Amino acid sequence: MTGGGDVALWTSVASFAFAAGSPGPATLAVAGTAMAKGRRAGVAMALGLALGLTVWGVLAGLGLGLLIAHFAPALLLLKLAGAAYLFYLAAMSARSAMQPVAELDAGGQASARAGAGMFRRGLLLNLLNPKAVLAWVAALALGSAGPVTIAVCAGVGLALYLFYATIFSRAAVRAAYRRFRRGLDAFFAGFFGLAGARLLVWKAEQ
């Protein structure tokens, strides 16, 4: 790869890493899951988020991401589905906040069934996020839309999500979560609800 190609690659990666790692529904979801259910559940959600992100990366590399971003009916449908899912997550967090006792796994491990549920939750969260499409389109426009760029960006996204899952599943963080669970879950509910409302009124720059 030429020097110019290297610059293009790392420019795309830097742009994508900023978008994927910035605080938002995905990073908050994996952090909250790791605090409440432990590292295994957090990692399962991280893997689902990363897969959803990778799917959009492949579609963007094939040119379909740009098509979706500029096709108003498809973008509207994705917005509505994404907002509905965020409202669902808000309702789940609100229900958890109202429970008198945290249903935490004392061992910090999730069952295989629970892990599969967290994986699906992460997968849907990114698959139904129209901003993920535009993040890929913007990142790939800065450099190359080739398989190397897509693979590196997808790997960075996975690493970031795993980082959140690892940090927020530490014993000290989980202990703090247990102590302030109701307040934190109420915060998560408000955050997801606000994110859903903002997504409904959000308009992509054409």
C-alpha positions as CSV (number, residue, x, y, z in Angstrom):
1,M,0.0,0.0,0.0
2,T,1.3,3.4,-0.9
3,G,1.9,6.2,1.5
4,G,-1.2,8.0,0.2
5,G,-3.2,4.8,0.7
6,D,-2.0,4.5,4.3
7,V,-3.2,8.1,5.0
8,A,-6.5,7.4,3.4
9,L,-7.0,4.2,5.4
10,W,-6.1,5.7,8.8
11,T,-8.2,8.8,8.1
12,S,-11.2,6.6,7.5
13,V,-10.4,4.5,10.6
14,A,-10.0,7.6,12.8
15,S,-13.3,9.1,11.6
16,F,-15.0,5.8,12.2
17,A,-13.5,5.2,15.6
18,F,-14.6,8.6,16.8
19,A,-18.2,7.9,15.6
20,A,-18.3,4.4,17.1
21,G,-16.6,5.2,20.4
22,S,-18.4,8.4,21.2
23,P,-21.1,8.1,24.0
24,G,-24.4,7.0,22.5
25,P,-27.0,4.3,22.7
26,A,-24.7,1.5,21.6
27,T,-21.8,2.3,24.1
28,L,-24.3,3.1,26.9
29,A,-26.1,-0.2,26.3
30,V,-23.0,-2.3,26.5
31,A,-21.8,-0.4,29.5
32,G,-25.1,-0.8,31.3
33,T,-25.3,-4.5,30.4
34,A,-21.8,-5.1,31.7
35,M,-22.6,-3.3,35.0
36,A,-25.9,-5.1,35.5
37,K,-25.2,-8.6,34.2
38,G,-21.4,-9.0,34.1
39,R,-18.7,-9.3,31.6
40,R,-20.1,-12.3,29.7
41,A,-23.4,-10.5,29.0
42,G,-21.5,-7.3,28.1
43,V,-19.2,-9.2,25.7
44,A,-22.3,-10.9,24.1
45,M,-23.8,-7.5,23.5
46,A,-20.5,-6.1,22.2
47,L,-20.4,-9.0,19.7
48,G,-23.9,-8.3,18.5
49,L,-23.2,-4.6,18.2
50,A,-20.1,-5.3,16.2
51,L,-21.9,-7.7,13.9
52,G,-24.6,-5.1,13.2
53,L,-21.9,-2.5,12.5
54,T,-20.1,-4.8,10.2
55,V,-23.2,-5.6,8.2
56,W,-23.7,-1.9,7.5
57,G,-20.0,-1.6,6.6
58,V,-20.2,-4.3,4.0
59,L,-23.4,-2.7,2.6
60,A,-21.7,0.7,2.5
61,G,-18.7,-0.8,0.8
62,L,-21.0,-2.2,-1.9
63,G,-22.6,1.2,-2.4
64,L,-25.9,0.2,-0.8
65,G,-25.3,2.4,2.3
66,L,-25.2,5.5,0.2
67,L,-28.3,4.4,-1.6
68,I,-30.2,3.9,1.7
69,A,-28.9,7.2,3.0
70,H,-30.4,9.1,0.0
71,F,-33.6,7.0,-0.4
72,A,-36.1,8.8,1.9
73,P,-38.6,6.0,2.3
74,A,-35.9,3.5,3.4
75,L,-34.3,6.0,5.8
76,L,-37.7,6.9,7.3
77,L,-38.6,3.2,7.8
78,L,-35.2,2.7,9.5
79,K,-35.7,5.8,11.7
80,L,-39.1,4.6,12.9
81,A,-37.8,1.1,13.6
82,G,-34.8,2.4,15.4
83,A,-36.8,4.8,17.5
84,A,-39.2,2.1,18.4
85,Y,-36.4,-0.1,19.6
86,L,-34.8,2.7,21.6
87,F,-38.2,3.3,23.3
88,Y,-38.3,-0.5,24.1
89,L,-34.9,-0.3,25.7
90,A,-36.1,2.8,27.7
91,A,-39.1,0.8,28.9
92,M,-36.9,-2.1,30.0
93,S,-34.6,0.2,31.9
94,A,-37.6,2.0,33.5
95,R,-39.0,-1.4,34.6
96,S,-35.6,-2.3,36.1
97,A,-35.5,1.0,38.0
98,M,-38.8,0.3,39.6
99,Q,-37.8,-3.2,40.9
100,P,-37.0,-3.2,44.6
101,V,-34.2,-5.7,44.2
102,A,-31.5,-5.8,41.4
103,E,-31.7,-9.1,39.6
104,L,-27.9,-9.4,39.3
105,D,-25.9,-12.6,38.8
106,A,-23.6,-12.6,41.8
107,G,-21.0,-14.5,39.9
108,G,-20.9,-12.0,37.1
109,Q,-21.8,-14.6,34.6
110,A,-24.8,-14.8,32.3
111,S,-26.4,-18.0,31.2
112,A,-26.1,-19.0,27.5
113,R,-29.8,-18.1,26.9
114,A,-29.3,-14.6,28.5
115,G,-26.1,-14.2,26.5
116,A,-27.9,-14.9,23.3
117,G,-30.5,-12.4,24.2
118,M,-27.9,-9.7,24.8
119,F,-26.3,-10.6,21.5
120,R,-29.6,-10.1,19.7
121,R,-30.2,-6.9,21.5
122,G,-26.9,-5.5,20.4
123,L,-27.3,-6.7,16.9
124,L,-30.7,-5.0,16.5
125,L,-29.5,-1.8,18.2
126,N,-27.0,-1.2,15.4
127,L,-28.9,-2.7,12.5
128,L,-31.8,-0.3,13.3
129,N,-29.6,2.7,13.7
130,P,-29.6,4.9,10.5
131,K,-26.7,6.9,11.9
132,A,-24.5,3.8,11.7
133,V,-25.1,3.8,8.0
134,L,-24.1,7.4,7.6
135,A,-21.0,6.9,9.9
136,W,-19.8,4.3,7.4
137,V,-20.6,6.3,4.4
138,A,-18.7,9.3,5.8
139,A,-15.7,7.3,6.9
140,L,-15.4,5.4,3.7
141,A,-15.8,8.7,1.7
142,L,-12.6,10.0,3.4
143,G,-10.5,7.1,2.1
144,S,-11.1,3.8,0.4
145,A,-14.2,1.7,0.4
146,G,-12.1,-1.5,0.0
147,P,-12.3,-4.6,2.1
148,V,-9.2,-3.7,4.1
149,T,-10.7,-0.4,5.3
150,I,-13.9,-2.1,6.1
151,A,-12.2,-4.9,8.0
152,V,-10.0,-2.5,10.0
153,C,-12.9,-0.2,10.9
154,A,-15.1,-3.2,11.9
155,G,-12.2,-4.5,14.1
156,V,-11.9,-1.1,15.7
157,G,-15.6,-1.1,16.4
158,L,-15.4,-4.5,18.0
159,A,-12.4,-3.5,20.1
160,L,-14.2,-0.4,21.4
161,Y,-17.3,-2.3,22.4
162,L,-15.2,-5.0,24.1
163,F,-13.3,-2.3,25.9
164,Y,-16.6,-0.9,27.3
165,A,-17.7,-4.4,28.3
166,T,-14.5,-5.1,30.1
167,I,-14.2,-1.8,32.0
168,F,-17.8,-1.6,33.1
169,S,-17.9,-5.2,34.3
170,R,-15.1,-4.7,36.8
171,A,-16.0,-5.6,40.4
172,A,-15.7,-2.0,41.7
173,V,-17.9,-0.6,38.9
174,R,-20.5,-3.4,39.4
175,A,-20.5,-2.7,43.2
176,A,-21.2,1.0,42.5
177,Y,-24.0,0.0,40.1
178,R,-25.6,-2.2,42.8
179,R,-25.5,0.8,45.2
180,F,-27.0,3.3,42.8
181,R,-28.9,0.8,40.5
182,R,-32.3,2.6,40.6
183,G,-30.9,6.0,39.8
184,L,-28.6,4.6,37.0
185,D,-31.4,2.6,35.4
186,A,-33.7,5.7,35.5
187,F,-30.9,7.6,33.8
188,F,-30.6,4.8,31.1
189,A,-34.4,4.9,30.6
190,G,-34.3,8.7,30.1
191,F,-31.3,8.5,27.8
192,F,-32.8,5.8,25.6
193,G,-36.1,7.6,25.5
194,L,-34.5,10.9,24.6
195,A,-32.4,9.2,21.9
196,G,-35.5,7.6,20.4
197,A,-37.3,11.0,20.4
198,R,-34.3,12.7,18.8
199,L,-34.1,10.0,16.2
200,L,-37.7,10.6,15.2
201,V,-37.0,14.2,14.4
202,W,-33.5,13.6,13.1
203,K,-32.9,14.5,9.4
204,A,-29.8,13.2,7.5
205,E,-27.8,15.8,5.7
206,Q,-28.3,15.1,2.0
